[in-house]
C-alpha cells in the first residue's frame, strides 16, 4: 500500500470516464482508493497517528514535521522540535571552559590543500550562538547552551567544515555574522533569525554569483542518548537534515539532501538521524533554501556532544559532501 496524491486520484476518476486520459500504469488498488477517499472526507491519514489526535491534543497539530528518510532510532517520538532559548539567556551568555578547548583533535592527518577554481560554497549560521555544554562553564542546562565564542558554538564547526572542504579542493567560504547581536540591535525576536540570515545569504550571492551550495549549520537541543553514535569504536555527534517545504526549490533541495544523507550513511552507518521536511507550521518553512536548489540545513550534534565527537562528524560530513560535489561537478576527489 502507498499514499495517493490528490492529482493522481483526480486523473483516475477522469480516465474512468474517458480512457484517453488513462495513465501508462494503474497504481491503484481498492485499499489505496478507499484510504484516499477517507482522508479527503475526514482529514485523517490512516498511516499517520498525528492526524487522529491533532484536533484532540493541544499543540500536536504543530508537529507538522514529515519524516522523509528515517535514520536509526527515528520515529514520531523523536521528531526534532525547534525551541528558542529564553531571552535572558541570549543576553547573558555562558563563559567557555578553556581547558576543554585546548585539547587538540586530530583523528586523521590533513590532506594536502589544493587551490579551488572558484568559491561556490557558503557556510553560515542562522542561530550562531547555539553551543555545546561540555565546552561551557558551570552549566548542564540545555536552555543555557549558548555563547558567541565561536570556539564553543556552531560557528567553530563551520570553520572546521570550511577548512576540510578547502583541503579537498572545494571552494568553501564562511559568513560569521553574529545574527543574535543583530537581532538585539534591531529589537527583533529570536524567531526573526532567518530574516537576518536571509539578508546575509542574498548579499553573499550578489557579491559572488558563483555561489551554488549554501550550508546552514545548527545544533540540536536533544540530549546525548539521541545525538550520539558509536561507529568503529569511536563516538560521533549524530546529524540530520531539514528541508523547508515553503519554497519553489524544495523538491530539488529535497532530492539533493536525500542523496547527501545516503552518502553519509554509506560511509558512516548510523550517523544520520534522517531527513525531515517542515512547513511553516513547524519552524520557518523556507530556511533560506529559496536561494538555490543546493541549499541545506544540517543539525550537527546536540547540547551534550563534546569537541572530539563534533569534529569527527564534521570530517565525515565533509567526505560525503565532497563525494557528491565531485560527482556533480566533475574533477578529482583526491
C-alpha positions in Angstrom: 0.0 0.0 0.0 1.2 3.5 -0.7 -0.1 7.1 -0.3 -2.0 8.5 -3.3 -1.6 12.1 -4.3 -4.8 14.1 -5.0 -3.8 14.8 -8.6 -3.4 11.1 -9.2 -6.9 10.4 -7.7 -8.4 13.1 -10.0 -6.7 11.6 -13.0 -8.0 8.2 -12.0 -11.7 9.4 -11.9 -11.4 11.3 -15.2 -9.8 8.3 -17.0 -12.6 6.0 -15.8 -14.9 8.2 -17.9 -12.6 8.9 -20.8 -9.9 6.3 -21.4 -7.8 8.7 -23.5 -6.7 10.2 -20.1 -5.6 6.8 -18.8 -2.0 6.7 -17.3 0.6 4.3 -18.5 0.2 2.1 -15.4 -2.5 1.7 -12.9 -1.1 2.4 -9.4 -4.4 1.9 -7.6 -5.9 -0.8 -5.5 -9.3 -0.8 -3.8 -7.5 -0.3 -0.5 -5.5 2.7 -1.8 -8.5 4.4 -3.2 -10.6 3.8 -0.1 -7.8 5.3 2.1 -7.6 8.4 -0.2 -11.3 9.0 -0.1 -11.4 8.5 3.7 -8.5 11.1 4.0 -10.4 13.6 1.8 -13.6 13.2 3.9 -12.1 13.2 7.4 -8.7 14.9 7.0 -7.3 11.8 8.7 -4.5 9.7 7.2 -4.6 6.1 8.3 -0.8 5.9 8.2 -0.2 9.0 10.4 -1.3 8.8 14.1 -0.9 12.5 14.5 -3.9 13.1 12.2 -6.2 11.1 14.5 -5.3 13.1 17.6 -4.3 16.5 16.1 -7.6 18.2 17.0 -7.9 16.5 20.4 -4.5 17.2 21.9 -3.5 20.8 22.1 -0.2 21.5 20.3 0.0 18.2 18.5 -1.2 19.8 15.3 2.0 21.9 15.3 4.2 18.8 15.0 3.9 19.0 11.2 7.3 17.6 10.5 7.4 14.9 7.9 10.0 12.1 8.1 11.3 11.7 4.6 14.2 9.5 5.5 14.2 7.9 8.9 17.6 7.3 10.5 18.3 4.7 13.1 16.0 5.2 16.1 14.0 7.9 14.4 10.2 7.9 14.7 7.4 10.3 15.7 8.6 10.2 19.3 12.0 11.6 18.4 11.0 14.3 15.9 13.2 17.4 16.0 11.4 20.4 17.6 12.5 24.0 17.4 12.6 25.9 20.7 14.1 29.3 21.3 16.4 29.9 24.2 15.0 32.3 26.9 15.7 35.9 26.0 17.6 36.5 29.3 19.9 33.6 28.3 20.7 35.1 24.9 21.6 38.4 26.6 23.7 36.7 29.3 25.7 34.0 27.6 27.8 31.4 29.3 31.6 31.5 29.6 33.6 28.8 27.8 35.5 26.1 29.5 39.0 26.9 28.3 40.5 23.6 29.4 38.1 21.7 27.1 39.1 23.8 24.1 42.8 23.3 24.4 42.7 19.6 23.6 43.9 19.1 20.0 41.7 16.8 17.9 43.4 15.0 15.0 41.8 11.7 14.1 43.5 11.8 10.7 46.2 14.0 9.1 45.1 16.8 6.9 45.2 16.2 3.2 47.4 18.4 1.0 45.4 21.6 0.1 44.5 22.2 -3.5 43.6 25.6 -4.8 39.9 25.6 -5.8 39.0 27.0 -9.2 36.1 29.0 -7.7 34.3 29.6 -4.4 30.9 28.1 -4.8 30.1 27.0 -1.2 28.8 29.3 1.6 28.7 28.1 5.2 26.7 30.3 7.6 24.7 30.2 10.8 21.2 31.4 11.4 21.4 30.5 15.1 25.1 31.4 15.6 25.1 31.2 19.4 24.0 27.5 19.5 26.7 25.9 21.7 27.7 22.7 23.5 27.5 22.2 27.2 30.8 20.3 27.6 32.6 23.4 26.2 30.8 25.8 28.6 31.5 26.6 32.3 29.2 25.6 35.2 26.0 24.6 33.5 24.2 21.4 32.4 21.0 23.2 31.5 20.2 22.6 27.8 18.5 26.0 27.6 21.7 27.7 28.6 23.9 26.2 25.9 24.6 29.5 24.1 27.7 31.6 23.6 29.0 34.0 21.0 32.5 32.4 21.4 32.9 30.6 18.2 35.3 28.1 19.7 32.3 26.6 21.6 29.5 27.1 19.2 28.3 26.1 15.7 30.5 28.9 14.1 33.6 26.9 15.1 32.1 23.8 13.4 31.5 25.9 10.3 35.2 27.0 10.3 36.3 23.4 10.5 34.0 22.3 7.7 35.2 25.1 5.5 38.8 24.1 6.1 38.0 20.4 5.4 36.3 21.3 2.1 39.2 23.5 1.1 41.6 20.6 1.8 39.5 18.6 -0.7 39.9 21.3 -3.4 36.4 22.7 -2.9 36.0 26.5 -2.8 34.2 27.0 0.6 33.7 30.3 2.3 32.1 31.1 5.7 30.0 34.0 6.9 30.4 34.6 10.6 27.8 37.3 11.1 26.6 37.4 14.7 22.9 37.0 13.9 21.9 37.3 17.6 23.7 40.6 18.0 21.9 41.9 15.0 18.6 40.8 16.5 19.2 42.6 19.7 20.3 45.7 17.8 17.1 45.7 15.8 15.0 44.7 18.8 13.7 41.7 16.9 12.8 38.3 18.5 14.7 35.1 18.1 12.1 33.9 15.6 13.3 36.6 13.2 16.8 34.9 12.9 16.1 33.7 9.4 15.1 37.1 8.3 18.6 38.4 9.2 20.4 35.3 7.7 18.3 35.7 4.6 19.9 39.1 4.2 23.3 37.5 4.7 22.9 34.8 2.1 21.4 37.1 -0.5 24.2 39.7 0.0 26.8 36.9 -0.4 25.1 35.6 -3.5 25.1 39.1 -5.1 28.7 39.6 -4.2 29.7 36.2 -5.6 27.4 34.8 -8.4 29.4 31.5 -8.3 27.8 30.5 -5.0 25.7 27.5 -5.5 25.9 25.4 -2.3 24.6 27.0 0.9 25.0 25.2 4.2 23.3 26.5 7.4 24.9 24.7 10.4 22.8 24.3 13.6 22.9 22.3 16.8 20.0 20.2 18.1 18.6 20.6 21.6 18.2 16.9 22.1 20.2 15.1 24.8 23.2 12.8 24.3 21.4 9.5 24.1 19.7 10.7 20.9 22.6 12.7 19.4 25.5 10.3 19.7 26.5 7.2 17.7 29.4 4.8 18.1 31.0 3.8 14.8 34.0 1.6 14.6 34.7 2.1 18.3 34.6 5.9 18.2 31.7 8.2 19.3 30.3 10.7 16.8 27.8 13.6 17.1 24.8 12.5 15.1 23.4 14.8 12.4 20.2 15.3 10.5 18.9 17.5 7.7 15.9 19.8 7.5 14.3 20.8 4.2 11.8 23.6 4.1 8.6 22.9 2.0 7.5 26.5 1.6 9.7 27.5 -1.4 10.0 26.8 -5.1 13.2 24.8 -4.8 12.1 22.4 -2.1 11.7 19.3 -4.4 15.2 19.8 -5.9 16.7 20.6 -2.5 15.0 17.5 -1.0 16.4 15.2 -3.7 19.9 16.7 -3.2 19.6 16.3 0.6 18.4 12.7 0.3 21.4 12.0 -1.9 23.8 13.6 0.6 22.2 11.8 3.5 22.5 8.5 1.7 26.2 9.2 1.2 26.7 10.0 4.9 25.0 6.7 5.8 27.0 4.7 3.2 30.3 5.9 4.7 29.2 6.1 8.4 26.2 3.9 9.1 24.1 5.2 11.9 25.5 8.7 11.8 22.4 10.4 10.4 19.1 10.7 12.2 17.4 11.3 8.9 15.9 13.9 6.6 12.9 15.9 7.7 10.5 18.1 5.7 9.0 21.1 7.5 6.2 23.6 6.7 5.7 27.0 8.2 3.5 25.3 10.9 6.6 23.8 12.4 9.5 26.1 12.0 10.4 28.7 9.4 9.3 26.6 6.4 11.8 28.1 4.0 15.2 28.2 5.8 16.7 30.4 3.1 16.5 27.4 0.7 14.8 29.6 -1.9 18.3 31.0 -2.7 19.4 27.8 -4.6 18.5 24.2 -5.4 21.6 23.2 -3.4 20.7 24.8 -0.1 20.7 22.7 3.1 20.2 23.0 6.8 22.1 20.5 8.9 21.7 20.0 12.6 25.1 18.8 13.8 25.2 17.2 17.3 23.3 18.1 20.4 23.8 20.1 23.5 25.8 17.3 25.2 28.3 16.4 22.5 32.0 17.1 23.1 34.6 18.6 20.7 36.0 15.2 19.6 32.6 13.9 18.6 31.7 17.1 16.8 34.9 17.3 14.9 34.7 13.6 13.8 31.2 14.3 12.4 32.4 17.4 10.6 35.1 15.4 8.9 32.5 12.7 8.0 30.1 15.3 6.5 33.0 16.9 4.5 33.8 13.5 3.0 30.2 12.8 2.0 29.7 16.4 0.7 32.9 16.2 -1.4 31.9 12.9 -3.0 28.5 14.3 -4.1 30.2 17.6 -5.1 32.7 16.0 -7.4 30.1 13.7 -8.9 28.1 16.8 -9.8 30.9 19.0 -10.9 33.5 16.6 -12.4 37.1 16.6 -11.4 39.0 14.6 -8.8 38.1 13.8 -5.2 41.7 13.4 -4.3 
